[in-house]
Amino acid sequence: MPSADPRVNARLPSVWRSANRPHAAAALTGRMVGSVVAVATPAPEIVLTYDDGPCPDGTPGVLDALAAHGATATFFVLLGRTRRHPGLVHELLAAGHEVGLHGLDHRRLAHLTLAEIGRRTRDGRAELEDLTGRRVRWFRPPYGKQTLGQWLQVRSAALMPVSWTGDIADWRDLPQEQRVRAAMRVARPGAIMLGHDGFAEQTDGVDDGPSPDIDRRDLSRRVLEALGERRLAGRSLGDALERGSAIRRPWFRS
């Protein structure tokens, strides 16, 4: 329950005081409540993340571009897709990349009960770890949408939510040059960049309209070249944290 001190309650964000009232006390226990939004690092590195894969039409091209530039990335995968394309998961791990959980499918957490979120996240983590033989640490909520109560369910599954500093707008139909410009607006050490190696569709439990017309290999190559011009290397979140520390901030959007 919220604190008995009204001065404390007044400082709580409104989302904690209302929809997440039963969980507000957890925010006052001294634990840092929030998602990873960036990395504090002395290295000239930017964190590359890709969502909604694995996808035969997008993932191989992204992997080719990353390999050509000696970059690593964190791939937030959908369990339904890993079941259909387990070979792509093993391929990206063999190339030195990292896997995080994006969900069993791409449905918004708001469409699930808190109990369902906890169960699905725990089951998804276990299945992904069985497939990869590696510990899975990160979770990215579909659409980046989560409340405090949902965040607590993810944390109870021993996963840390990860958000982003900026995205490259590769989920919309835009010229590649415009997407690269969007990426460069957040091109600074420690930033977390959101990209996609796939596009969620009806088989992933959602209908977000038609997939954008995009060459993901070409876009990744262009972004990596532009980062290179700024002397920034692309790294997975795990790799970046070997030299830096996570920056966590409240990220609650319903």
C-alpha positions as CSV (number, residue, x, y, z in Angstrom):
1,M,0.0,0.0,0.0
2,P,1.1,3.6,-0.4
3,S,3.0,5.3,2.4
4,A,1.0,6.7,5.3
5,D,2.9,10.0,4.8
6,P,1.0,12.1,2.3
7,R,4.2,14.0,1.4
8,V,5.6,10.7,0.1
9,N,2.5,9.8,-1.9
10,A,2.5,13.3,-3.5
11,R,6.0,12.6,-4.9
12,L,5.0,9.3,-6.4
13,P,4.2,9.4,-10.2
14,S,0.4,9.3,-10.8
15,V,0.7,5.9,-12.4
16,W,2.0,4.5,-9.1
17,R,-0.7,6.2,-7.1
18,S,-3.6,4.9,-9.2
19,A,-3.4,1.9,-11.5
20,N,-0.5,0.4,-9.6
21,R,-1.6,1.3,-6.0
22,P,-1.1,-2.2,-4.6
23,H,2.5,-2.1,-5.8
24,A,3.5,1.4,-4.8
25,A,5.2,0.3,-1.6
26,A,7.6,-1.7,-3.6
27,A,9.0,1.5,-5.1
28,L,9.8,2.7,-1.6
29,T,11.9,-0.3,-0.5
30,G,15.2,1.1,-1.7
31,R,15.2,-0.9,-4.9
32,M,15.8,1.0,-8.1
33,V,12.5,0.9,-10.0
34,G,13.1,1.4,-13.7
35,S,14.2,0.1,-17.1
36,V,17.7,0.2,-18.5
37,V,17.6,3.2,-20.8
38,A,21.3,3.7,-21.5
39,V,24.8,2.7,-20.4
40,A,27.3,5.0,-18.6
41,T,30.5,4.1,-20.3
42,P,34.0,5.6,-21.0
43,A,34.2,3.6,-24.3
44,P,33.1,5.1,-27.7
45,E,30.3,2.5,-28.0
46,I,26.6,2.6,-28.7
47,V,24.2,-0.3,-27.8
48,L,22.5,-1.9,-30.8
49,T,19.2,-3.7,-30.2
50,Y,16.9,-5.4,-32.7
51,D,13.3,-6.4,-32.0
52,D,10.6,-8.8,-33.4
53,G,12.8,-11.5,-34.9
54,P,14.1,-13.9,-35.7
55,C,12.9,-13.4,-39.3
56,P,14.3,-15.2,-42.4
57,D,13.7,-12.0,-44.5
58,G,15.5,-9.7,-42.1
59,T,17.8,-11.3,-39.6
60,P,20.4,-12.8,-42.0
61,G,21.0,-9.4,-43.6
62,V,21.3,-7.7,-40.3
63,L,23.8,-10.3,-39.2
64,D,25.8,-9.8,-42.4
65,A,26.0,-6.0,-41.8
66,L,27.0,-6.5,-38.2
67,A,29.8,-9.0,-39.1
68,A,31.2,-6.7,-41.8
69,H,31.6,-3.9,-39.2
70,G,32.8,-6.1,-36.3
71,A,29.7,-5.1,-34.3
72,T,27.6,-7.0,-31.8
73,A,23.9,-6.5,-30.8
74,T,21.2,-7.7,-28.5
75,F,18.2,-9.3,-30.3
76,F,14.9,-9.2,-28.4
77,V,13.1,-12.3,-29.8
78,L,9.5,-13.5,-29.9
79,L,9.2,-17.1,-28.7
80,G,6.7,-18.0,-31.4
81,R,9.3,-17.0,-34.0
82,T,12.2,-18.8,-32.3
83,R,10.1,-22.0,-32.4
84,R,9.8,-21.6,-36.2
85,H,13.4,-20.4,-36.8
86,P,15.6,-21.9,-34.1
87,G,18.5,-22.1,-36.5
88,L,18.6,-18.3,-36.8
89,V,18.8,-18.0,-33.0
90,H,21.8,-20.3,-32.9
91,E,23.4,-18.4,-35.9
92,L,23.2,-15.1,-34.1
93,L,24.6,-16.5,-30.9
94,A,27.4,-18.2,-32.8
95,A,28.3,-14.8,-34.3
96,G,28.7,-13.3,-30.8
97,H,25.4,-11.6,-30.3
98,E,23.0,-11.7,-27.3
99,V,19.4,-12.7,-27.0
100,G,16.8,-11.1,-24.8
101,L,13.1,-11.9,-24.5
102,H,10.5,-9.8,-26.3
103,G,7.5,-12.0,-25.3
104,L,5.8,-15.2,-26.3
105,D,4.1,-13.1,-29.0
106,H,3.8,-9.3,-29.6
107,R,0.6,-8.6,-27.7
108,R,0.6,-5.6,-25.4
109,L,1.1,-6.3,-21.8
110,A,-2.1,-4.3,-21.1
111,H,-4.1,-7.1,-22.8
112,L,-2.9,-9.6,-20.2
113,T,-3.5,-10.0,-16.5
114,L,-0.7,-9.5,-14.1
115,A,-0.7,-13.2,-13.4
116,E,-0.5,-14.0,-17.1
117,I,2.4,-11.6,-17.5
118,G,4.3,-13.3,-14.7
119,R,3.6,-16.8,-15.9
120,R,4.3,-16.1,-19.6
121,T,7.5,-14.2,-18.8
122,R,8.8,-17.0,-16.6
123,D,7.9,-19.7,-19.1
124,G,9.4,-17.7,-21.9
125,R,12.6,-17.1,-20.2
126,A,12.9,-20.9,-19.3
127,E,12.2,-21.9,-22.9
128,L,14.6,-19.4,-24.4
129,E,17.3,-20.5,-22.0
130,D,16.6,-24.2,-22.9
131,L,17.0,-23.3,-26.6
132,T,20.2,-21.2,-26.2
133,G,21.9,-22.9,-23.3
134,R,22.6,-19.5,-21.9
135,R,21.3,-17.2,-19.2
136,V,18.7,-14.7,-20.5
137,R,18.8,-11.4,-18.6
138,W,16.8,-8.8,-20.6
139,F,13.2,-8.2,-21.4
140,R,11.7,-5.6,-23.7
141,P,7.9,-5.2,-23.4
142,P,6.1,-5.1,-26.8
143,Y,5.8,-1.5,-28.0
144,G,7.8,-0.4,-24.9
145,K,4.5,-0.3,-22.9
146,Q,4.5,-1.3,-19.2
147,T,3.0,-0.2,-15.9
148,L,4.7,-0.5,-12.6
149,G,2.7,-3.6,-11.8
150,Q,3.8,-5.2,-15.1
151,W,7.4,-4.2,-14.4
152,L,7.2,-6.0,-11.1
153,Q,6.0,-9.2,-12.7
154,V,8.9,-9.1,-15.2
155,R,11.3,-8.6,-12.4
156,S,9.8,-11.5,-10.5
157,A,10.8,-13.6,-13.5
158,A,14.4,-12.6,-12.9
159,L,14.5,-10.4,-16.0
160,M,15.4,-6.7,-16.3
161,P,13.3,-4.5,-18.6
162,V,15.2,-2.6,-21.3
163,S,14.0,0.4,-23.1
164,W,15.9,2.6,-25.5
165,T,17.3,6.1,-26.0
166,G,16.1,6.4,-29.6
167,D,15.0,4.4,-32.6
168,I,15.8,4.3,-36.3
169,A,12.1,4.5,-37.5
170,D,12.5,1.2,-39.4
171,W,8.9,0.3,-38.6
172,R,7.5,3.0,-40.9
173,D,7.8,3.5,-44.7
174,L,10.5,6.1,-45.0
175,P,13.5,6.7,-47.2
176,Q,16.6,5.0,-45.8
177,E,18.4,8.4,-45.5
178,Q,15.7,9.6,-43.2
179,R,16.0,6.5,-41.0
180,V,19.8,7.0,-40.8
181,R,19.2,10.6,-39.8
182,A,16.9,9.4,-37.0
183,A,19.6,7.0,-35.8
184,M,22.3,9.7,-35.8
185,R,20.2,11.9,-33.5
186,V,20.9,9.5,-30.7
187,A,24.4,8.5,-31.8
188,R,26.4,9.1,-28.6
189,P,28.3,6.8,-26.2
190,G,26.1,4.6,-24.1
191,A,22.9,5.3,-26.0
192,I,20.6,2.3,-26.7
193,M,19.4,2.3,-30.3
194,L,16.2,0.5,-31.2
195,G,16.0,-1.3,-34.6
196,H,14.1,-4.3,-36.0
197,D,15.1,-7.4,-37.8
198,G,11.5,-8.4,-38.2
199,F,8.0,-6.9,-38.2
200,A,5.2,-8.2,-35.9
201,E,2.1,-9.5,-37.7
202,Q,-1.0,-11.6,-37.2
203,T,1.0,-14.8,-36.5
204,D,2.6,-12.8,-33.6
205,G,-0.9,-12.0,-32.1
206,V,-1.2,-8.5,-33.5
207,D,-2.3,-6.7,-36.6
208,D,-0.1,-3.6,-37.1
209,G,-0.8,-3.3,-40.8
210,P,1.5,-4.1,-43.7
211,S,5.2,-4.5,-43.2
212,P,7.3,-1.5,-44.3
213,D,9.2,-1.9,-47.6
214,I,12.7,-2.0,-46.2
215,D,16.1,-3.6,-47.0
216,R,17.3,-4.3,-43.4
217,R,20.8,-5.3,-44.5
218,D,21.2,-2.1,-46.3
219,L,19.8,0.0,-43.5
220,S,22.1,-1.7,-40.9
221,R,25.1,-1.2,-43.1
222,R,24.3,2.5,-43.6
223,V,23.7,3.1,-39.8
224,L,27.0,1.3,-38.9
225,E,28.9,3.3,-41.5
226,A,27.5,6.5,-40.1
227,L,28.4,5.4,-36.6
228,G,31.9,4.6,-37.8
229,E,32.3,8.1,-39.1
230,R,31.6,9.3,-35.6
231,R,34.1,6.7,-34.2
232,L,31.3,4.8,-32.4
233,A,31.3,1.0,-32.3
234,G,28.1,-1.0,-32.1
235,R,27.9,-3.3,-29.1
236,S,25.3,-5.6,-27.4
237,L,24.0,-4.5,-24.0
238,G,26.0,-7.3,-22.3
239,D,29.2,-6.3,-24.1
240,A,28.7,-2.6,-23.3
241,L,28.2,-3.4,-19.6
242,E,31.6,-5.1,-19.4
243,R,33.0,-1.6,-19.5
244,G,30.1,0.5,-18.2
245,S,27.2,0.5,-15.9
246,A,23.4,0.5,-16.6
247,I,21.5,3.7,-16.4
248,R,18.0,2.9,-15.1
249,R,15.0,5.3,-15.1
250,P,11.3,4.9,-14.6
251,W,9.7,4.0,-17.9
252,F,6.0,3.4,-17.4
253,R,3.7,3.8,-20.4
254,S,0.3,2.2,-20.6
